[in-house]
């Protein structure tokens, strides 16, 4: 995102929206008991969850999150280990560059902020691997600040309830950011609760494929529902394929390296995928992304520095 959550935090308080009270009340009753929402998670636990939850469902994140925090309860604990250990512990969550980015953020937190996740939005945004969404989410969920937190679920809720369309655009627009700021409650505590509540509503009720309008606390206010639920007028939304893609090959190659206690020979990697051109392309991509280190004599390992 290019618009700053700082502008949302410093914008004048908006008028209370009729959406606020019912959505927050619904959240108070129906919110899932997730470990990163508990007080003991702390800012570091919130940050770890935000990295892991990007494009990954909660059910897959939970066991990895708990193992991660047990092993690395503080940023300094992660920073003290090689980046390859973060990739190894990431397991099969997918998009493993997130593990490297989280390791980089932990190292910067340790070096620049004495090991404490900064509470200032600008300092969060300056950490490596932290984008606009993550900075706003950590500031909001960990520190109770007033920021517009726009993930896919929130964008879908706002698109339906406020603009009357089934799905938001593929990329976040300036109009969406203006709407999010306009809907932001004026005081910090309510704004932080609203951010979490609107996100949970999108995850559990106002879902992409099968919205459960009968359970929605704002069904009577939803512009999309009141308009008769007009179908999305853009191209059909397709799920991402995986089988046979370079992503699948990369995953298989990384699995061999994660399970190995030391460097791995080229022959071991060759055995995971028959098509040599695609396999070589996937391995080259892993090396370019910093996820794999090439060594002498055709050996490879997870990154050590």
N, C-alpha and C positions, 0 to 999 in steps of 0.2 A: 504494500500500500504506500501511496505517496503522501496522503494527508496525515497530519500528525495528530495523535491522541492528545498532545499538549494543547492543541487548539480546542479540542472538545472540553478539556479540563478547565481551560481559561475562558470558555464562552459563557455568556450570561445564562443564568438558570432558565430553563425552559418552563413553560406552563405545564402543570401536571396533565398527563395524558390519561384518558379513561382506561387505557390499557394497563397502566401501572399497577393499580391496586389488585385487580383480579389475577393478573399473571404472577405477581409476587405472592399473593395468598395461595395460589395453586402450588407454587414452588415450595412454600413453607410446609405444605402437606404432602407433596408427592416427590420431592427431590430425592434422588438416589443417595445412599450413604456410601460415598466414594472416599478412598483414603486421602486424596489430595484436598478434600474439602474439610477435613478434620483439623482442629487447631494444631495438633502435634505435627502436621505435615510441614508447617512453616513455609517461608518463601521459596526455599530450595526445592521442597517437595512439589510446590505449585509449578515451579519452572520445569522440573523434570517431566511432570505430567503434560504440560503444554507442548513440549517437544515430542513426546511419545504419541500424543493424541492426534497429531496432524496426519490426516488421511488414514487413520487406524482406529478401529472400533474399540470401545472400552473393554470388551471381553478379552481381547487379545493383549491389551496394555496391562491389565491388572497384575498378572503374575510377574511380568518383567519389571514393572514399576516397583513391586514389593521387594524383589530380589536386588534391584538396583539400589534402593534406599538402604537396604540392610548392609550392602557392601560399601556404599559410598554415601553415608548420611550427611556429609557436608561437601561443598564444592571443592575444598582443599583435598579431600580424600580422593576424589576423581582426578583432580589435576596432578596428583602425585604419581599416577599410573600412566603407562604408555597409551597413546590414542587407540592402539590396536585392541587394548583390553575393553575399551568402550564399545568398539565394533563387535568384539566377541560377545559381550554381555547383551548387546542389542538383540541377538538371536534372530528370530524370523519375523520381527516387527515390520520389516520392509523399509525402503528408502533409508539405507544405513548411513548416508551422509549426515543424517540428523544426529547420529551418535558422535561423529567427529565435531559437528557444530556445538553440541552440548559440552563436549570435552573442552573445546576452545573457549566457550563461555565460562566454564568452571575455572580454567586457568586464568582468564582475565579477572574474574571476581576475586580470586586468591591474590593476584598481583596488585590489582588496583584498589580493592575495597576491603582488604583485610579478611577475606573469606566470607563476607556477608553479602547476600544478594542486595544490590542497591534498591532503595525505594523510589528514588527520583526517576521519572520517566525518561528524561534525556540520557541519564547514565545507563539505564537499561537498554535503550536503543543503541547506545554506543558499543555494547558488548558484541563480540563476533557471533554471528549466527542468529542474532535477535532481530527480527523484523518488526514492523509496526504492530501487527496483530499480537505477537508474543509480548512485546513491551507493554501494550495496553492491558493484556490479560493478566500478566504478573502484577502490575501496579494495582489493578482492580481487585483481583481475587486474593492476592497475598497481603495487600496493604489497604484495601478498602477505599481506594481512590476513585475519583469520578472521571471515567474514560469511556469512550465509545468502543466497545469490543465487538468487532464485526467478523464472526466466522461464518461458515456456510449455513449453519443452522439459524443463526440470528438473521442473516440476510434473507433467508427464505421466509421466516416469520414476518419480517418487516414488509417484504414484497407482497405477501398475501394480505396481511391485516391492513396495511396502510396504502399500498398502491394498487391493489386489486389484481395482481398478476400471479400466475401459478409459481413461476420460478424467477429468481433474480438473474441478471446478466452473468455471463461466464466470468467476467472480471469485475471487480468492485469499481463502481463509478462514483464520480463526484456527487451525483444526486443521492446515492445511497449514503454517502458520508454525511451529507447535509441532513438527511432524514434521521440518521442515527443520532446526530448531535441535537436535533430538535426534539427527539424522544427521550433524551437523557434527563432523568430527574435532577433537580437542582442541588440536593444535598448529597454528600459523598456516600454515606451509608446506604441510602436508598438507591443511588446510582449503581453502586457495586452489587447490590442485591438484584437490581433490575437486569444487569448484565448477565449474571448467572441464571436468573429465572428465564429470560428470553431464550438463552442458549439451551436450557433444559427442555423448554417447551418445543423447540425445533427438533431436539433429539428424540423425544418420547411421543409427542402428539402430532405436531405439524411436520410430519416426516415427508421426505421427497416423494416416495412412491405411493404411500397409503395413509394420507392424513386422516386422523381420527377426530373428525369435527365434533362428534357427539361428546367427546371428553374434553374439548377445548374450552378453557374458561372465558375466552373472548370470542366465541363463535358468533355471538350476536352483534359484535362490532367489526367482524372481519370483512373487509371490502371485497375480497375475492369470493367468499361464500355468499355474500349478499348480492353479488353480481351473477350468481348462478354457476360459480366455479368454471369460468371460461378456460378452455384448454390452452396450453402454452402454444403460441403462434410461431415459435422459432423452429429450428431443426430438431428432430428427435434427440433426446438426451440418452446417450448410450453409456453403459458401464464400461470401465476399462477392461480390456482383455489382458490375459497374463500368459496363458499356455503358448509356448513357442516363441515368446518374445525375448528380446535381449535382457529384459528384467528377470525373466525366469533363469536364463543362463547365468547372469550375474549372481543371483541368489544361490545357485548350485555351487558355483565356484567359491563364493564366500563361505558356504557351509563347510566345505572341505578345510578351508583355512581356519575357520573358527574352532573346528574340532581337533585340529592338530596342535601338539604341544610345542612344535618348532617349525622351521621352514618346510615348505612342501615342494616337491619336484614337479616339473612341468608335466610329466607323465601322469601323475595323480590328478591333475586338473584336466588333462585331456580326456580322462576316462568318464567325466561327468556329462559330456555332450558330444554327440557324434559329428555334427557339422563343423568343420574346422574354421571356416571363415567367420561364422557367427561367434564361435567360441573365442577366437582370437580378438574379435572386435569387442566382445564383452570384457575380456581380461584387460585389454588396453584401456577401456573406459574405467575400470576399477582402479588401474594404476594412475590414470589422469586425475581421477577424483580424490586421490590420496588414501583410498581404502585398502590398497595393496602395495607392498614394497617389492620391487624386483631385486633379486640378489644375483651374485655371480653363478655361473654354471646352471642356468635355467631353474633357479630356486626362487620361491616367493614366500612372503610372510605378511602378516598384518602389520600396520605401521607402528614403529617404535618411537618416533619423535615427530 
